């Protein structure tokens, strides 16, 4: 690479290091050792300058930094000269540069090649006959210097192979795959807002099947409202970045770091770019997109769009907490009970709101978890009252006292008669399990009922219903179901209009939300950290008092111990013959047990008094310094979780198309995962305005038939690739074997 900065030779003699100095006399550069000149060269003789400075370094007289500072040349240039000196010696600086040889594709050769193409020969056969590399001939075809007629067995577009692309990407002038030099230079000087996608024919593109998800991604709103996200002008447009992250989620790349092991040029082909951004650049772009509350506003806007598009799904919503365990050491987060691990670990709680089929709408993160009831009333309910479409008017609610706006379904964590009363006052129905159900109901009350589940399955249940005054504050419908074991499960609801079977089916379908958590955790890395940034928590935030927690534990332990001692005391009996010695020993033993019980009771009473005087919660600022904590950064996590929700919704939409085509509908997602990771051929046709994506064949004929029908469904959407006029055409079969 030519040196961009010329060395600066001062007129006066300037010391370089120790006894070595340099000066300029009559247009020549003279090097002095002490006061004796030891070497000179012309001021414009850069080759000799590089040679002598490299020699000084190689002999130990100078360092790279000495030459760089004295002459104002880049250290990298000095290192290259030193490397040449060590490998080739002084003569290496005077070898004439290699010049490009004569053109291989002369006018005569081009004429011969075109004649062979017109005769029906293929690129490999023409290359062999003319003694030219296939790569050279393919480049000429792509550049339009040669034309391959469409004929039987002949492809009109010459596609690059994976090995050809790998060689070209590794030799790119601005880094691996960065071959679009003009656009990158223009973007670096502010002359380009975002490079437009330009597709080139390519075969065997890794994970090319992920383009099958593009119609679904765009349909669920991947780019809707994205113009509100902040992104300065640059090489990569916001649509390319959002598509890249969504494709990564569908291809099961768990983190941005996973891209380090992927060929950037191959991923770039999926976006119509020369390559995707480097990991560090992508992190910077994510940080820019997540600034302030822009990502949260974009997510809220998408949620409103989803609810408006499917108002029937917004009428019944599931609310539940999902706990993300934090294994780091940067802060000491509060501990939560992890049901799936049966452990208490440091974690952050996310409260999710999902549709009845498990599709997510939004989440609310709580670093300091106040519990489901407070989060529901304080953050979730106001948002739902504002965003859910099609709610009955005030006049309609006044005309029908039993009518409600929508229904919230949650587990026993939200059980509270007072909460049910407050929700009823706001005309919001709730559906949950009952705590402390009491005695079983009589078997005569139960009747057989046929219940239709969400996916249309018919099941039979034995159900019964009563009206119950819950906690003496609110009348609810109590429904009980008899399990096969005879156990009765109690449901309660303030929905006074829906049938008993519908309420039972709705509550038991709550597992769709749990299934979403499990699937998203395993396949979309829902619990994974996005970055290692921390944020401060307001000092006024209320947290559990550690002293109160300690006292609670001591009271529980002492109560348990006292219960055991009381049981042992009650079991003490004199089963032997009544003799004075034995009676005396028995009385002494019982007296000792009684004394221990009295001591434990006094100790327990004192602990309870101490606990009563200790506040249950404190402001964060009042915690001991060693127990104060910060929260995990939420901005980037919000953006990526929103994109994962979009990816999950897109996959669900595609699974709903595939499920009826398979003998086992539950295998639809497995087939989609295989599609996303399968290679595909990309065949753009600018004249026809199409981009054909030919997916390689699947593992069996059943899957192939299902994929072909999926292609028909997706092609009917006539999806245009963003910022292009290319209509997406999805097919099954390679270019050589349709």
N, C-alpha and C positions, 0 to 999 in steps of 0.2 A: 504494500500500500504506500503511495507516495507520501513523503513527509509534508505536513501542512504548515508547520512552523519552522522558519529558517533560523539557524544559529545566529546569535548576536555576538560580534567580535568588537570589543571596545577599542578605541584608538589608544588609550593608555594601557600600559601593562597591568593586567589584573591577575592576582593570585587565584589559582584554582584550589590547590590544597598543598600544604607544607611548602616545598621548594619549587613546585610546578606552577608556572604561570603562563599567560598567553597575552600577545599583543598583536597589533596590526601595523605593518609598515609597507607603504607603496603598493597597496592592493594585495599584499600577501599576509597570511596569518602565520605568526612565528610563535613557537612553543619554547619556553625557557626552563632550564633546570638550574635554579639559582640565578646566575647572571649569564649563563652560557646558552646560546640558542641550540636546540637539539633537533628541531624539525620545523618545516614550513610547507605551506601549500597555498594555492591561489584562493582568493576569497570566495570565488564561485565554485570551487572544486568540492562539492558535497561528498562525493565518493571517498576522496582522500580524508576529508574531515571525519567521516564515519569510521574509516579504517583506523586512523591514528588514535582516536578516542577509545575505540574498542580495544586497541592494543594496550593502551595505558591501563584500562580496567583489567584486561586479562593478565597483565604482568603485576597487578596489585598496587599500582601507583595511584589509581583513582577508584572511586565508587560510581555507581550509576547515578546516584543522587547528586554527586559533585558535578558531573557533566551536565545533568539536567538543569541545575541551578545556574551554573556559570554561563551556559550558552542559550538558555531559555528554550530547550527542546523537550518534547514529551519523554518521560522515562520509558514509555513503551517503545519508542523509536530507538532509544539507546540500547535497550535490551535486545531488540531485533538485530541491531548491528553487532552486538557482542556475540549473539548466537551464530551469526554468519561467519564472524571471524574465527570462532572456535571450530566450526564445521568445515569451512572452506579456506581459511587463512586469508592473507591480504589480497590474493588474486580474486577472491570471491566478490570483491567490491568493484571489479573492473570487467566482469563478464557481461557481454552485451545482453540486454533483456530479450526474452523470447518473444518473437513476433508471430502474429497469426499467420498460419500457412495459407496457401492458395485455397480458394473456395472449392468445396467438394461439389456442391450443387451448382455447377456452371449452367449456362443457358442450354448447352447441348445435353447435359445430363438430365436437366429438368424436362427437356423435350422427350428424351427417351423414356423417362419414368412415367410421364403423362400418357405416352402411347401404350405402355404396358398396363397402366391402370385402365385405360379405355378398353383394353383387350380383356378385362375381367380379372386381372391378377390382384392378389392381396399385397398389403404392405410388406410382410415378411418375404414373399416370393420375389417382389421387385427389388428389395434390398439385397437379396442373395444374388440375383442375376446381375445387378450393377456393381456389386462389391461395396455397398454403402451400409452403414449401420442403420438398423431399424429406427433407432431414436432420432437420427438425423432426418430420415424420411418422414417420420411422424410429426416432427416439429414443422416441417415444410407444409404438410397437409393442414395442420392446425393454423398456421400463419396464412393460409390461403394461396400459397405459391403453387400448390398442387391440388387437384380435385379428384376425389375417389367417387366415381359414379355409383349410384345405388343399383345393385343387381342382386341376383340370387346368391345368397351366402356371403354377400359383401356388405359391411356396415358403412353407412355414409359418414359416420363420425369416428375418427381415430381416437380411441381412448387411451389414456396413460395407464400403465400398469403400476402396481404398488411398488415394485422395485425401481421403476423409472422415477416415480415421484420421490422415493426415498433418496435417490442419488441427487436429484435436483434440489431437494430441500436442504440436504447437508452442504451443498455448495452455494446456497443463497448468500448474496453479498452482505446482508445486514443481520445475519443470524439464521438459525435453523428455520427454514420455511418462509422467511421474510423476503419474498421475491418481488413484491410490489413496491419497488424502491421509490418510484415517482410519487405515489400516493402517500407513502410514509414520510417522505421529505416535505411534501405539501402540508401534511397534518402537523409536522413538527414546527413549522413556521406560521401556523394559524391560517393556512389557506384552504383547509378542508374541514367541514363539519363532521362528516362521517363517511367512510368509504362505502360505496354502493356494492352490493353483492354481485359478483361476476362468476358464474359457474363454468367450469371446464369439464369436458368428458373425462370420466375416470371410472375404472373398474376396480372391484374388490375393496371398496372403501370400508374400513373397519367401523362397526356400529352404524352403518348406513341405514339400518332399519329404523333407527330412532326418528328419521324423517317421516315415518308413517304416523307418528303422533302429532305432527305439526297441525293438521286440520283441527284435531281435538283441542290442542293447546290454544290455538287462536280462537276457537269457539267458546272456550270457558274464560277468555279474557286475558290472555298472557300479555298482550300489548295495549289493552284498553286502559286509558288514563295514564299510561307510562310517561307521557310528556310532562307530567308534573314532578317526576323524579329529577333531581339536579344532576346534570352531567355536562361538564364543559366540552367544547368542541374538541375533537380528536380523531384518531384513526378509527376507533371502534365505536359504532353507534349503539344507542341504548337497546335497539331491537336485537342486535347481534349478541349483546351481553346477556339479555334476559333469555333469549333462546338457548344460548350456551349453557346457562345454569340449569334451565329446565331439562335440556337434553342430558346433562350430567346426572340429574336426579333420576330420570327414567333409565339411564344406562347403569344405574346403581354405583356411581362413583360417590363414595361417602363424604368426601371433603374436597376442597379446592386443591389441597396438597396432592390428591390422587392424580392430578393432571401432569405431575412431574414425570410419571412413567408412561405417559401417552405421547404419541407422535403429534406435535402441534399442527403440522401441515395437514395430516389426515382429518383431524377435527375441523380445521379451517375449511376443508372441502365441503363439509356438511352445511356451512354457513355462507358459502360463496366467497370466502376470504382466502388469502394466501396461507394464513395460520391464525390460531387463536392467541390471545394474550398470554404472556408468561405469568406464572403463578403470582409473583409479587405484583405485577401490573393488575391482574384480576382482583387481587385483594384491595389494591388502591381504588379500583373502580367501584367495588362493592362498598367501600368506605364512603366514597363520594355519593353514591346512590342512597346511602343510609343516613346521611346527615340530617340532624334535627328530627322532626316528626314526619318527614315526607313519606318514608316507607309505611308508617302506621296509617297515614291518611290514604295512601294508595290501597292498602289492604282493606281499610274500612269501605272505600269506594267499590272495590271488587265484591265485598260481602253484600252490599246493597244491590249490586247488579245481579248476583247469584240469587238473592231472595226474590227480586223482581221477576227474574226469568222462571222461577219455580215457586210461586207463592204457596202451593200446596205443601211443599217441604218446610216452609217457614212457619206453618201453623203449629207444628209439634217439634219441639227442640229438646235435645238431650244436653245436659250440663254435667260435667264431671271434671275432676282434677287429675292431671297427669304429672307425676313427680319425676324431675330430671336429676339424677344423682350427679354430684360434683366430686370428682376424685382429686382435684388439684389442691395446692397448698397456699395459694395466694391470699385466701381469706377463709374464715371459719363460718360458713353458712349455718343457719339453724338446722337442726336435725328433723327429718321427717320419717315416718314409718313407710317403708317400701314393701307393699303387700306381695309383690312378685318375688321378692328376695327374703321376706320375713325378717327384715333388719331395719334398724333405725340408722339412717345415714344422712350426711349433709347434702342438701338438695335444694332445688328451686321448684316451686309449684306453678304449673300452667293450668288455667281453667279453660277448657275447650267447650265450644258450642257447636253441636253437630246436628245434621238432619237425621230423619228417621232411618235412612239407609246408610248412615255412618259418614256421609260426606261432610267435611269440615266447613264451617262458616268463618269463625275467627277464634282467637284465643286471647286470654288476659293473663299476663305474667305477674306473679306475686313473690318477690324475694322474701318479704316478711308476710307469711301466710296468716291472715286473720280467720280463715275458715270459709267454707262454701256459703254459709248464710250471709255473711257480710259482703263477700265478693259479689254474690248474686244480686243483693239489693243495692249495693253501692255502685257497681260498675256494669254488670251485665244487663240487668233489667232496664235501666234508663236507655241504654243503647238499643235494646230490642223494641221498646215502646216507640222509639223514634224511627227505626229502620224497617221493621216488618211491614210489608205492603198488605193492602186489603183488609185492614182491621175494621171492625164495625164502628160506625159513627156513634157519637154520644147519644143521639136520638134513638138509634137502634138498641143500644145498651139499656137506655132508660125504659124502652118499651118491653124488653124481655129481661127480667132480673136474673135469669139463669144463664144468660149468654155470656161468653168470655171472649177476650181478645185473641189469645193463643194459649198453648199449653207448654209448661216446662216439666221435664221428666228428669229426676235425679235420684241418687241412692240414699241410703240411710243417713249419710253425713248431713243432709239437708233437712232431716226430720225435726220439725219444730211446730207445734200447734200455733204459736204466736206468728211464725212466718206464714203459715197457711192462711191465717186470718188476715194478715196484711196484704198478701197476694190477692186474696178474694176481694178485698176492698178496692184493689186496683184493677179488678176484673181480669185477672190472670189465673188460669187454672193450673193446678199442680198435680203431679202423679208420682207417687213414691211408695216405698215399703213402709210398713208400720213397725215401730219399735214397741216392745213390751205388749205384744198382742194379747196376752192373757190366755184364758182357757180355750180349748178347742170348741168349735161349734158342733152342733149335733149333725150326724151324717144325713139325717132326713132333710136338712136344709139344702143340700147340694144337689144340683141337677147336671145332667150331661149337656155339654154345649160343643158345637162344632165351630172352631175358630180358624179364620183365614189369616195366615201370617203375611209378612211383607212381600215375599216373593211368590205368593199365591198358593203355598202349601196349605193343605187342610189338616188340622189336628183336632183331637177331641180332648176336652178338659172337663173336670167336675168343678163347678163354680157355685158360689153362694154370695149373697149380698145383704148387707144391713146398713142402716143409717147409724152413725156413731158421733156422739158429742165428744170431740177430741180435746182432752185437757180442760174440758169445761169452757172452752172459748169459741170453738168453731165446729159446725156440723159438716161431716164429710161422708162420702160413700166409702164403705169398707167392703172390699171384695176378697174372698178367700178361695184359694185353689188347693185341692187335695193332690199331693204328689203320690207316686206309686208306692212310696214307703209309708204312706198314711200321714205324713207331716203336712200341716196346713200353713201355707204361705199367705200372709196378710198384705193386701194392697190398700192404699187410701188415695182418694182423689177428690178435688173440688170441681171436677168436670161433671155437671149434673145432667148433661144432655146426651153424651155418647153412650152406646150400648155397653153392657158388661163385658161382652166378648172383645170389643174393640179396645177397651181400656186394658184388659189383660194382655192382649197381643202387643199393644204399644209398650207396656212396661217390660215385658219379656224380650222385646226386640232391642232393649237397651244394650244388649251385648254387641250390637253392631258398632257402637262407639268404642267398646273395649277392643273389638277386633281391629278397628282403625288404629288405636294406640299400638297394638302389637305389630300390625303390618307396617305401619309407618316407622316404628322403632327399628325393625329388622331390615326393611328394604329402602327406607328414605333417610336413615340416620337421624331420626327426629331428636334424639337425646344428645347428639354430638355437639361439642363446643364449636362455635364459628371462629372465635378468636380468643385471645387471653386478656382482653381489656376488662377493666373494672370501672364501676361507677359508684359515686358516693350516694348514700341513702340519706334522706332528710333527717335531721336530728330529732324532729318531733315524731318520727315513726314509733309506734308502740310495739314493743317486743316482749316476749315472755321473760319474766324475772327469773334469772338463774337460781337465786336463793329460794324462790317459791317452788321451782321445779325440784330442787334438792329436797325440800321439806315434804313435798308430795311423795317423792320416792321413799323417804324415811317413814312417813305415815303408812303407806301401803305395806312396806316390809314389816313394820311393827304390828299392824292390824293382822296380817297373815300369821305372824308368829303367835299373837295372842289367841287367834282362833284355834291354832293347833294345840296350844296349852289348855284351853278350855275343853277341847275334845278329849285330850288325855286325862284331864281332871274328872270329867264326867264318866270316863271309862274305868276309873279306879274302883275296884271292888275287892272285898275280902272274901276270897273263895276258899279259904282254909278253915280249919276248926277254930272256934273262938277260944283262944288262949290269951292270957294276959300279955305275954311277951310279943305274940304275933299282932295282937290288937294295938299294942303300944307302937310297934314298928309301922303298922299301917297308918295310924293316926299321925305319926311324925312325918311320914311320906306325903300324906295328903295335906298336912299343914304347910310343908315346904312348897308343894305345888300351889297351894292357895296364896302363900306369900309372894311367889314368883308372879302369879297372875295379878295380884294387887299392884306389885311393882310395875309390871308392864302396862297396866291400866293407867297408873299415875303418869308414867313416861309418855304414854300415848296422849293423855289429856294435855300434858304440857306442850307436846309437839303440835297438837291441834290449835292450842291457844297461840303458839308462836306463828303458826301458818296463817291464822286468822289476822294477825297484826301485820303480816308481810304482804305487800301489794302483789297481785298476780301479774301485772304488766308494768313496764317502765318505758320511759322515753329512751331512744337509742343513746342519746348523749349521756344518760345517767348510768349506763352500764360501765363496769370496770374497763379500763383501757384495753386490757389483754383479751376481753371478750367482745369488743366492738368488731363489726365486720362491714364489708362492702358487698355490693351486689354485682353479678355478672353483667357485662354489657348487653344491652337489649336491642340496639339499633340494627346492627348487621344480622342478628338472629331473627329479627322481625321480617326483614327483607327475604332472607333465604327460606324461612318457614312459609311465607306467603307463596313463594315460587314452588315449594314442595306441595303446598295445598293445591296449587294449579296443576302440577304434574299428577297428583293423586286423582284429582277430578277428571283430568283428561284420560288417564288410564282406566278409571271407572267407566267413563262413557264408552271407551273402546271395548271394555270387558262386557258391557251390556249388549253390544252388537255381536260379539263372538259367542257368548254363552249359549244362545239358542242353536248355534251351529255345531256344538260339541255334545257328545254323548254324556260327558260329565261336565256340567257348566262350571263347577268350581275350579276347573283347569284353565279357564280363560286367562286369568292373570299369569299363570305359568307360561302359556303360549305367548302372551304379550312380552314377557321378560325375554323370551327367546328371540322374538322379532327385533326388539330394541338392540340386541347385541349381535345380530347377524349382519354379515357384510352385504353390501349392495353396490350396484353400478349406477352412476349418475350420468345421464345423457341429456344435456341441454340442447334445445333447438330454438335459437333466438328468432329465426324466421317464422316458425309456427307459434312462438310464444309459449313453449312448454318446457318443463323440467321433468323428465322421466326418471323415476327411481325404481330400479329393478332389484327386488330383494332376492337373494339366493334362496334356494329351496330349503324347506324345513326338514325335520328329522323323519317325517312319515307322510304318507299320502293324505291321511285324515287332516293333518295340520295344513297341508298345502291347499286342500279344498276350502277349509275355513278361511285361510288367508286370502284366497282369491275373492271370496264373497265380501270379506272385509275391505278389499281394494275397491270393489264396486261401490260399497257404501261410502267410503272416503272420497272416491273420485267424483261422486255425485255432488259434493260440496263445492267443487270448482274453486279450490283454494289457490290464491296467488301467494307466492313466496313474498314476504315483506320487502318493501322497497324495490320491487322488480315487477316486470310484466309477464313473468313466467308462471304458467298454471301448472300446479303439481299433478303429475300422473303417476299413480302407484301401481306397480305390476309385480308379479311373481315370476322369477326365472332370470337367469343371467343373460348378458348380451349374446353369448355364444350358444346358450341352451334355453330358449324361452319356455 
